[in-house]
């Protein structure tokens, strides 16, 4: 029997339930939606979670499509799922937990006696520590962004090669291989010896069906590539960036992009222009290095110094 919160499943069974993480302001219990899929045959354990940032919904879309398709009778090993991590932020469609104004993916490994976010992180990390692999589903929040997988442990970490293999198996086509900030699950879990990836499935407000489908394919690649399900995965070369050049606007006005997401950029190429309300050119910003146009703000209006876009740099394939 495998248990996560109130969900319990014997071999060959599946169950859903709630993982209690505290109480709301009216004293009611707060429980995260969870699922346990316990395969009929023995094997490894995969932990998946989504919406640790409350407005990043594509991961929820992936779980919504994957879980109903899984047949425990055909599965080796087990899958533990937390469908919505940042409960309070999800309810109000915000990025940060409004109870403590914290970005959840900076709170790992958590503290069971800490803030709201730290308590949720502690409960979900306790579940994740029982796994052999972790997939933490994200997206670019309200930004426009290519579909990518992030390896956040750092290139000198003892788990780096295993995390990189997991990212390649997921297979979005693009990988950011750059050490992440403290408090990310994809930083904390490798420290505990668990290969972990952070797929960033595009960026949108609401659902992005194309990115969700890429996420579904990625999860099934992992399930087949690590022998949870029968079937082979043909590993394809991934374009890897080891860092970003981030660009802000030198002036206020309206942005006009000169590159599309995923497009190659050469040093000196114009990345974007800024005009005034009447279309008069105020500034032209060029790329510092060769790279790939990776991420961009969604709204055109900017103030001086405000973030506009990112170019992935230090590229290779693996």
Residue, then its C-alpha position, 0 to 999 in steps of 0.5 A: x500500500x502506498x499512501x499520500x495524504x488521504x489517497x492510498x493504493x495497493x499494487x494495481x490500484x489508483x486513488x485520489x485524495x487530499x494532502x492537508x497542509x494547514x488551515x485557512x483564515x476561517x479555520x477550515x482545513x486546506x488540502x492539496x489534490x493528490x493522486x497515487x498510481x501504484x503499478x501492478x509490478x514493482x519499480x521506481x517511484x516518480x513524483x510530479x507536481x504542478x502550480x507551485x506558482x499559482x498562475x502557472x496552469x499548464x502543468x495542471x493541464x498536463x496532470x489533468x490529461x495524463x492521470x486519467x490515461x494511466x492504467x495501474x495494471x500496465x505500470x511498473x513502480x508508482x507515481x505520486x502526484x500533487x496537482x496544485x501545490x500553491x493552493x492559496x495563490x491558485x484560488x486567486x490566480x496569482x503567482x505568489x502565495x497571498x497569505x505570506x506574499x511568498x513565491x512558493x518555489x523559493x521555499x524548499x525544502x520547507x519548514x513544518x513550523x514556518x510560514x504558510x509557503x514553508x509549511x506547504x513546501x515541507x509537506x510536499x517535499x516529504x512526499x517528493x523525498x520518497x521518489x526516485x525521480x521528480x518532475x516539477x511542472x512550471x511555465x513562464x507565468x504571464x511571459x511569452x516563452x519557448x518550451x524548455x526544461x530547466x536543470x537547476x542543480x548546477x553543473x558541478x553538482x553530483x546529481x548533474x548528469x542524472x538531472x541532465x539525462x532526465x531533461x533529455x528524456x523529457x525532450x522539449x527540445x530546449x534545456x536551460x542548464x543553469x544553477x537556480x536560486x536557493x529554495x527551488x525544488x529543482x535545487x533542494x531535491x538533487x541535494x537529497x540525491x533525487x534527479x529533478x527537472x523543472x519543465x517550463x512549458x511555455x508561457x501564457x495566461x490560462x491554458x496553452x494547448x500546444x505547451x500542454x501537449x508537449x508536457x504530456x509527451x514529455x511525461x510519457x517519455x519519462x515513463x517509458x524511458x525509465x521503465x514505468x511503461x513499456x515502450x522505447x524513447x528515441x532520445x533526440x539532441x537538445x539545444x542547451x543554454x547555460x545562461x541568459x542575457x536579459x534586456x530592459x528598456x532604456x526608455x519608456x514607450x511601446x515595444x516592437x520585437x524584431x525576433x520571434x521566440x526560438x529564433x537564432x540571434x547574432x551579436x549586434x542583431x536588433x532584438x527590439x525597438x521602442x517607440x512613442x505612442x505616435x510611432x516615433x522611434x525612441x530606442x533600438x536594442x541589439x544583442x550582446x552575444x549570439x543566442x536564441x530568443x528565449x523569453x519576452x514580456x507579453x504587454x508592449x508598454x514599458x517604463x525605462x529600466x523595465x524587463x523586456x526579454x531574454x536571450x539564451x546564450x552559451x549554446x550547445x547540443x547534447 
